Amino acid sequence: MNDIAIKAVGLGKRYRLGARTGRSNSLRDALDGALRRLGQRHGAPREFWALRDASFEIRRGENVGIIGLNGAGKSTLLKVLSQIVTPTEGHATVAGRLGALLEVGTGFHQELTGRENVFLYGSILGMTQAEVAEKFDAIVAFAEIESFIDTPVKRYSSGMYVRLAFAVAAHLDPDILLLDEVLAVGDFSFQNKCMEFARSLEGRGATTLFVSHNMFSIKSLCERVIYLRKGAVAFDGATDQGLKLYEDDQHLQAPAWFNQGGEAAIEFTNVELLSADGAPRGMYDFEERMKVRIAYHARRSIRRPNFMVCVTRADNVVCCNFSTMADDVDLPGVEGYGVLEMTTPPLRLTADNYWITILVRENRFDEILQAQVAGRFHVRHPIYERVGFGVFHDPADWRHHAVAAVNDERARA
């Protein structure tokens, strides 16, 4: 029996920049088309390859992470595999029943209720009406939105969309499940629930392809990653090696949530994570101090800059922020090149993986001028790495009082 669930051979997807379909309906459309054609005649590049020469095989029962920086081609790859997008070159073979959750609310009708959309989306995914009806109660229970199931989905939050859409896709009983970052808008407990479901699929021989910027989720779910760089497969192999490449490429890149239009007023040219005595570090002991050395280039005078060092856990929980403004650092302005050093208090973060983002705002807490990912680090401790210790640990003041025998009944009560 063939154990290959997905096979891609030379997959490529090309888009034409600025291309439009249909006739021009206005003078503006006609002028725009003429200018584009003129630019093409003068050799201006008008094509963009979102995916190029991607080849790989994925076996049944594998959970594979698809990782890469923004614009690397991750979403395009899943759309090609789910046959939403036709490849420009190459081909892919998908063997088995496919469930895809690619965008929040895809397949939902805004005016219909959650109940009606369960049947609609189930049909889109390939389920019969009888199959949806049989599984309806289980779908609603999994989504945890019983009170809102007869409410039009236009009143749903993005998290409620994801709950319901994932629940329908999950009960398709797919042989292959494609997930594209949509779980990022769900709450942490529901994300864990979905991760456990993906693991259960693996246990019965199903395959999951998981696109995410959450490296904690990728590492906990996937033993293999495919790392895309500018549309091409840069790495296909063990998760730890792939994540290392991703982190190296991500250094000083903008985080996914930050979009800087035009030339930035200031940028960070280098950021180093060091021990208190200045040695490069990636691993810190609990209560050890970290030194962060930030080199910057301000292209103009920045008034009352507020440099911030944000520490985020691998599951995207923001743990703490250090701020020049909040810490009363006298910094009236910066311009040109400079270096700023910050030494943390003793790190009492529980043992886990963390990453640092450097931000700078102008005039205390006004507009963010720049945000760049600085690096990742790990905190270790023999006890505080176990489940249940939260984000940080500070010792409490404990006192114990023995209870006299005559008060045993009261103590038990």
Buried (B, 14 or more C-beta within 10 A) or exposed (E): EEEEBBBBBEBBBBBEEEEEEEEEEEEEEEEBBEEBEEBBEEEEEBEEBBBBBBEBBBBBBBBBBBBBBEEBBBBBBBBBBBEEBEBBBBEBEBBBBBBBBBBBBBBBBEEBBBBBBBBBBBBBBEBEEEBBEEBBEEBBEBBBBEEBBEBBBEEBEEBBBBBBBBBBBBBBEBBBBBBBBBBBBBEEEBBBBBBEBBEEBBEEBBBBBBBBBBBBBBBBBBBBBBBBBBBBBBBBEEBEEBBBBBBEBBEBEBBBEBEBEEEBBBBBEEBBBBBBEEEEBEEBEBEBBBBBBBBBBBEEEBEBBBBBBBBBBBBBBEBBEBBBBEEEEEBEEBBEEEEBEBEBEEBBBBBBBBBBBBBBBBEEEEEBBBBBBBBBBBBEBEEBBEEEBEBBBEEEEEEEEEEEEEEEEEEEE
